[in-house]
Amino acid sequence: MLRSGLATAALLLATLPAGWPAPAAATIRRCVMPGGNVVHTDRSCSAIGAVEQSRHEPGAAFPSRLYHGGCARTLPDLVYEVTSAIDGRDVNRLAASYHWPGLPGSAANATMDRLDELAARPLLDLRIVTTDVTPATPQDDPFAIPEVRVRPTGLRIEQVLPDSRAQVTTMLGLHRHMDCWWVRL
């Protein structure tokens, strides 16, 4: 009899929160202040003198990868990985997208320090940098319109320096190796 009374009490306690009203949904904005501090508010970022950043919070759970091949097979995958690493303040995830082969130990330590600085700053923007590649017009057809192709050459990362209003731009080179995309400083 005691056992059935405990089971009934446990069942009652388990169903009690189901009857409570759900909290009202609010739009919370993630704003980066001129000094680089992140502020969460329900007001517009411009009202408090900040820039809105609709990115994940540092340390928030990110999907580990969009792909399962161990490297970024496409440029959008690489952009996703670098963006997620910086937004998550995860230098190890950023280092996983770096092209390390052939780098001596002393240079690798310095590179890791630079990646750590990059991962520590709030991300404002990340864009692919491209160059136009125009092949020569064929000699036999002087009226042919040359084909213009775009070649990706790097990633331009815009961030805010900590404790400052200054923005900093970092250029990462792109490298294709073993059918994967990698970044280089």
C-alpha positions in Angstrom: 0.0 0.0 0.0 2.9 2.3 0.7 4.4 1.5 -2.6 1.2 2.5 -4.5 0.9 5.8 -2.6 4.5 6.7 -3.6 3.8 5.8 -7.2 0.7 8.0 -7.2 2.6 10.9 -5.6 5.4 10.6 -8.2 2.9 10.5 -11.0 1.2 13.6 -9.7 4.4 15.5 -9.3 5.5 14.5 -12.9 2.3 15.8 -14.4 2.1 19.0 -12.4 4.3 21.3 -14.7 2.2 20.2 -17.7 -0.6 22.4 -16.6 1.5 25.5 -16.1 1.3 28.2 -18.9 4.2 28.3 -21.3 6.4 31.4 -21.0 5.8 34.1 -23.6 8.3 34.2 -26.5 10.6 37.2 -26.7 12.9 38.3 -29.4 16.4 38.6 -27.9 19.0 40.3 -30.0 22.8 39.7 -29.6 24.5 43.0 -29.9 28.2 43.8 -30.1 29.1 47.0 -28.3 31.9 49.2 -29.7 34.3 47.8 -27.1 33.6 44.3 -28.3 31.4 43.3 -25.4 28.4 41.3 -26.3 25.0 42.5 -24.9 21.7 40.6 -25.1 18.7 42.8 -25.2 15.0 42.9 -26.4 15.6 46.4 -27.8 17.2 47.2 -31.2 21.0 47.1 -31.1 21.1 50.6 -32.7 19.2 52.0 -29.8 22.0 51.1 -27.4 24.8 52.1 -29.9 25.7 48.5 -30.9 25.8 46.4 -34.0 23.4 43.4 -34.2 25.1 40.1 -34.7 22.7 37.2 -35.4 25.2 34.5 -34.6 25.4 31.9 -31.9 26.6 32.7 -28.5 30.2 31.7 -27.5 30.2 28.2 -26.3 26.7 27.5 -27.6 26.1 24.1 -29.1 26.9 24.0 -32.8 26.4 21.0 -35.0 29.8 19.4 -35.2 30.0 19.4 -39.0 27.7 19.6 -42.0 29.6 16.8 -43.6 31.3 13.6 -42.4 34.5 13.4 -44.4 36.9 15.0 -41.9 37.5 18.0 -44.1 35.6 20.7 -46.0 34.9 19.3 -49.4 33.2 22.5 -50.6 33.8 26.1 -50.0 30.5 26.7 -48.2 31.5 23.9 -45.8 34.8 25.6 -45.0 33.0 29.0 -44.5 30.6 27.3 -42.1 33.4 25.6 -40.2 35.4 28.9 -39.8 32.3 30.9 -38.9 31.2 28.3 -36.3 34.6 28.1 -34.8 34.9 31.8 -34.4 31.4 32.2 -33.1 32.0 29.4 -30.7 35.3 30.9 -29.6 36.7 27.4 -30.4 40.4 27.6 -31.5 40.6 23.9 -31.9 37.8 23.8 -34.3 39.4 26.7 -36.2 42.7 24.8 -36.2 41.0 21.8 -37.8 40.3 23.9 -40.9 44.0 25.1 -41.1 46.4 23.6 -43.7 49.2 22.3 -41.4 51.3 20.0 -43.6 54.9 21.2 -44.1 54.8 23.8 -41.2 57.8 23.5 -38.9 57.1 23.3 -35.1 58.1 26.8 -34.2 55.9 28.2 -37.0 53.1 25.9 -35.9 53.2 27.3 -32.4 53.1 30.9 -33.7 50.2 30.0 -36.1 48.2 28.5 -33.2 48.7 31.7 -31.2 47.4 33.7 -34.1 44.4 31.4 -34.5 43.7 31.7 -30.8 43.6 35.5 -31.2 41.3 35.2 -34.2 38.9 32.8 -32.3 38.8 35.1 -29.3 37.4 38.2 -31.1 33.7 38.7 -31.9 32.9 38.0 -35.6 31.2 40.8 -37.5 31.4 39.4 -41.1 33.1 36.7 -43.1 33.3 36.9 -46.9 34.9 34.9 -49.7 37.4 36.9 -51.7 37.6 36.1 -55.4 39.6 37.1 -58.4 38.4 37.2 -62.0 40.2 34.8 -64.3 39.8 35.7 -68.0 41.2 33.3 -70.5 42.8 34.7 -73.6 40.5 35.1 -76.6 41.1 32.4 -79.3 43.2 33.7 -82.2 40.9 32.3 -84.8 37.8 34.3 -83.6 38.7 37.9 -82.8 35.0 38.7 -82.1 34.5 36.0 -79.4 33.5 37.2 -76.0 36.1 35.9 -73.5 34.7 33.8 -70.7 35.1 35.3 -67.3 35.5 32.9 -64.4 35.8 33.7 -60.7 38.4 32.0 -58.6 38.2 32.0 -54.8 41.4 33.3 -53.2 40.7 33.8 -49.6 38.4 34.6 -46.7 38.1 38.2 -45.3 37.2 38.2 -41.7 35.9 41.4 -40.0 36.0 41.5 -36.2 36.0 44.0 -33.3 39.1 44.2 -31.2 38.4 43.5 -27.5 38.3 46.7 -25.3 38.2 48.9 -28.4 35.9 50.4 -30.9 38.4 49.5 -33.7 37.5 46.9 -36.3 40.2 44.6 -37.6 40.3 42.7 -40.9 42.1 39.4 -41.2 42.8 37.8 -44.5 43.0 34.0 -44.7 44.3 32.4 -47.8 42.6 29.4 -49.3 44.4 26.2 -50.2 43.0 23.1 -52.0 44.7 19.8 -50.9 43.5 16.2 -51.1 40.1 17.3 -52.5 39.5 19.5 -49.5 39.5 23.3 -48.8 41.8 24.7 -46.1 42.7 28.1 -44.8 46.2 29.6 -44.3 47.5 32.7 -42.6 
